[in-house]
C-alpha cells in the first residue's frame, strides 16, 4: 500500500470516528486530493502537504 493510500485511509477513519457523514468524508478526501502536489520529489513531502487541519 502506498503512502498516499495510507494517508487517505487514515483520514477517512478519523472522520468516520468523529461521526462524519458519507458526504463529509467525501469532501475531506476530495480536499485532500486537491491539495496534493504530485510534482514533488519525495512521497513523504506529499503526505506532509496533503494533511490539512480540519479541527
N, C-alpha and C positions, 0 to 999 in steps of 0.2 A: 504494500500500500504506500502510495507516495505521501510526501509531507503535506501536499495540498489536500489530499483525501482525508488525512488525519485531522487537519485543521477544520475542514468543513464538517466532518462527523462530530468533532468536539463542540463546535459552535452550535450545531443542531441539538446535541444532547443538553447543552447548557440552557438553551432556550426552552426545550421541552421540559426540563426540570423546573423551570420558573413558571410553567403552566401556560406558555405561549400557544396561541392558536396556530393551525397549519399555515394560515395566511401570514402571520407574524414571522414564523420560522422561514417561510419562503422569501419574505422581504429581507431578513438578515442574510440569508445565503446569497440572494441577488446582489445586495450591497457589498457583500464580501467579494464576490467575483468581479464586480465593477471596480473595486478598489485595488485589484491586483495588477501590478506592472510586470508582465512576463518578459520584459527586455532585460531584467536583472541577471546578474551572473551567478547568483547563489540561491538555491532553493530556500535556505534559511532567511534570506533577505525578503523573499516573497511572503513567508509566514509572518515575519515581523510587520511588514507593511499592510498585510491583509487582516490584521486583528484590530478592528475598530472597537472603541469602548462604548457599549450600548447601555451602561448603567446610568 
